[in-house]
Every structure is written in C-alpha cells, then in structure tokens.
Amino acid sequence: MPSSNRTKRARKWILYVGIFLVLLAVLFSVFVNRYLEPVLRDRIHTLIIKGSDSLYTYKLGKLDANFFGGSVAVRNLHITIDSNRYLQLAAAYALPSLTMELDLVRGEIKGIDVFDMMFNKQINIQEIISTDADIRLLRHVRRDDAPKNTQPLWKMVQPAISSISVNRINLDGVKLLYRNADTSDAIKLQFDKCIGLFDDIRIDSAASADTSRIAFMKSINLQFNDLKFRTPDSVYKMKADVISYSSRAKVFEVVNFKIQPTLKEREDFYKTAVRQQTMYVVEYDRMKLTDIRLDRFLNNNIIAADSVYIDHPVVTMYNDKTLPPVFESKIGSYPHQKLLQASSTIIVNAVVVKDANLSYTEKGSKTEKEGTLKLNDLNITASNVTNDSNAIKRNRECLLTTTGKVLGSSPLQAQFHFYLDATDGKFAAEGDVKNVSATQLNALAEPLANVKMRSFDMKRLDFTMKGDDFSATTDVTMLYDNLFVLLQKQDEETGALKTKKFMTTLLNRFTLYESNPGPNGVVRKAVGAQRSRLSSQAFFGFVWKSLFSGMQEVMMKSGRFE
C-alpha cells in the first residue's frame, strides 16, 4: 500500500513538473516571439541602412516569428534608393557595382538560430524563400580611379551583427528588371520569371578574403525565362526563351534568341525612312559561354571566357538602295576596331559559330528590283578575340576562319587576319571560291545591274589581300570558261528588259577574255590590284570591291596582269 501511494505521488509530481515545463516553454516562447520581432527588425535595419552606407531606405510591413518552427514570414518589404545619398556617392565615384530596388510581397526565412541572433549577434539561417517579388537592378561601371578603400559590408554592420550565414536563398518566379544606369538611353532587360539559387552565403572577414566567392556567395545558379527587350529608340525588339548562368560550371547560356524590327513589314519599316538603312533579323538556337565569371563583369567590367559557341544563327538583311545614301564616315569601324572600342574589357580565347546562314537582299537603285546574296552552312572560328592591352602584347593577331557555301552551292573558304595593335585598321585576308555558274550570278546581276551572264563557268578563284583604313591591295587568280555578258536596258513603256546588242558585241569581242587560261595556255593573274576605300564603305563591302578590282583585271583585256 505505501508503495502504491509513493507511485501515485511520483506520478503527480511528474505531471506537475511536465505542466510547469510546458507552461514555462509556452511563456518562454511567447516572450521570445515578442522579443524576436524587434530584434529581427533591428537586424534588418542594420543590414539595409548601415550595410549600404545609407544608400537605401525601406518600409517593412509585417513579421510573423515562430520560435518553435524557427521561421519568420515577411510581408511587404520595400527597399528603395535614397536619391540624395545616391547623388553623393555617384559624385564621389563610390557607388557599388550593382544597386537594387525591391518590392517583396511575401517571403519566408527558415531555420533561424534564435539564440545566436539574440545573444551572440550572429545571424545563422537555413533558407530564405520568395516567390512573389519585383527586383530592379542597376549596374554601374566603376572607373579605374574609383575609391578602393570602401569599407566592406561585414565591417559596416558591426558591432550590431558580428557575422551572417545563410545556407541557401531560393528565388522562384520573381520578376527582374536590369539596366545600365550610366546613360539616359540605357538598355533595359525585363525578365517576367527569374529563378535563382544562391548557396553558402557568408558575410564575415574570412568570406571577404575568399576570391572563389561572388559577393559572399559560394555558388550562384540563375535562370531567366521570357526575356523582353527593346532598343532605346524602340526600332528593334529582342526576345529569348531562357538565359541561365551557373557559377560552379562557369557557364552562361542563351536559348532561342531573336532580335527583329518592331515593325516587321518592310513597307512599315521604310515608311518614314529618308536615308538608306539596313533592316535585319538575327536569331540562333543557342549561345554558350564557357569558363566565364560573373563577378569579373560586375566588379571590373571584364567579359572573359574560354570560348563562345553559337549554334545555327540565321541572319537576314535587307537594304533599299532607292533611298538616298547615308554619307557617314565608317573610318575606324572595321570589326577589330569595333572590338577595341568596346566599353567592356573583352578576353575570349575562341568564338565558334556552327551552321550559320546569312542572306543579304538589296533593292537596286536603278532597276528597283531585288537581288539576294546567300551564304549557307557557314562554320566560323575566331581566336584571340580581345581588346585587353596585355593580351594584345602577347598576341597581336585575331584570326577569323570561315568555310561554307556561297550563292547556294559554291564552296567558300576564307581567313581574315586582324591586327589588334595597328592604329590604322591593318588587316590581311586570303581565300578561295569554287564552281560558280552563270545561273547563280544572274540572281544578283540582273536585278541589281541590268547585266545577264549568257554563259560563265568559274572553276576556281583564289585571292590574297592586304589593307587598312584607306586602301587595299589584292592578288587574284580566277580560272573560268565561256564568259559572255549581255548588257541590258529597260523599256520605259513596258518595263521589259532588252539586250543592247551593239554594246554587248563590243564588250565581249574587244573588252573581255572568254576564258582563263586562254588559247595560249597562259594563266592570267592580277597582282597588286589597288583599291581606295570610300569613307562611307563598311568593311565587307570594301573587301568585295577590292576583290572585284582584281577579278576585273583578270577578265578585261585592258587589265594589268601577270
């Protein structure tokens, strides 16, 4: 019996102690939850205001803290840039590489170590999640003379916060707007859906010294869906299905990209045009940059990659030559000169373009008819694509090699040597074209020049060229048979083309060689054919005119050849 009484008393004590502990836990939870929200608000204030050197202001709606769940629900957090402080930092060239504005409707912080935050001034979090936010990023290109001694974030938030650790930030489906803030007509990129995973975030002195981290983060994975973009003048619009970046793989990728005129129809595009301009559409299946680091671009404005791969680009261009020409100097606008003038430092070992198709259509100024030049199945490789002065000292030559087909089926191969240390646009080129027929050439010659090739069989054309901003010298060997050209005129009443019989006879009998080699078996070669550049000529237009000068010397009996 006494044993039974002792057992009952023990059970009662256990029950009382249990109830007391539960009440104590509840009271402690209520106390902590009430205390936790002010502490969180204070830490958020420190991070946003002190951590940005007062660049930002903010409004915070509701915080729902749960001690037992170790989680906090955040409602209606709005972070904006303080315009006065922005102007002060801009004047001192002390703005960070990126500034941000945020409208967060809902977010959740999971796995908070409450004791560390309250008693050790440490913020340790398992995961931050948001699926409902608008983020606006502005990029600022830092000048070389910008202050280097800006106080790091981990030091700014002390002593209120001693360290910050977040295992993961998960953004799923947020909206993102990005633009360059340095010019009034800056390009804006709008992403309707952004997915981002940021792993192993550490904000302390050790992480600040870790060069493998990007803005304190060990790993970044970004995916942007449904890109929308317009040029500042709204003439062109751009779209892409997916843009992604992985810091671990160091890969940047764009899938299904297209840029085209906002006004798609030619009649609409040229309705208000007063001068010649090229209407173009560019699209490709995939572009991939390997071994690229986002931090070098954000912090130092350096685009560095081991390689750039572009799969199946299709480029379509149209130019209406019936409009008055644009008398604008293109001196200094060769491809390598454009590279040297780029606003970012570019260091790319190789650019590889696979299975490209290019189509250029021109409406003739005299005939008002259209002729199209097509380049198909192009494979292009460019090496040492850089404007970095140190890289150029090690290797001054950017080499571009291309193979493919011209005029539908004629094999083409060419190499271009761009000299990056030349101040006068120096370049060299060599290449060959095989098996071109009269039928292929007539697709261009008739609509653009009122000339028809009755017969022509070109077996092979080989050329070498050296040039600069102002002139080019070309050597050409062209082997062909059965050259006979018909000069035509357009009947003013009917619009029909008629052959100028007398002029055609004179041209073919006294001006042109029918074949090369001729009856004597001697192969004619144009050596040192000179061509001066019009200041308004673009690079590839000038290359074609220089090549044609050499071809004329081979074909014409008045030509100078060896």
Secondary structure, 3 states (H helix, E strand, C coil): CHHHHHHHHHHHHHHHHHHHHHHHHHHHHHHHHHHHHHHHHHHHHHHHHHHHCCCEEEEEEEEEEECCCCEEEEEEEEEEECHHHHHHHHHCCCCCCEEEEEEEEEEEEECCCHHHHHHCCEEEEEEEEEEEEEEEEEECCCCCCCCCCCCCHHHHCCCCCCEEEEEEEEEEEEEEEEEECCCCCCCEEEEEEEEEEEEEEEECHHHHCCCCCECCEEEEEEEEEEEEEECCCCCEEEEEEEEEEECCCCEEEEEEEEEEECCCCHHHHCCCCCCCCEEEEEEEEEEEEECCCHHHHHHHCEEEEEEEEEECCEEEEEEECCCCCCCCCCCCCCHHHHHHCCCCEEEEEEEEEEEEEEEEEEECCCCCCEEEEEEEEEEEEEEEEECCHHHHHHCCEEEEEEEEEECCCEEEEEEEEEECCCCCCCEEEEEEEEEEEHHHHHHHHHHHHCEEEEEEEEEEEEEEEEECCCEEEEEEEEEEEEEEEEEEEECCCCCCEEECHHHHHHHHHHHECCCECCCCCCCCEEEEEEEECCCCCCHHHHHHHHHHHHHHHHHECCCCCC
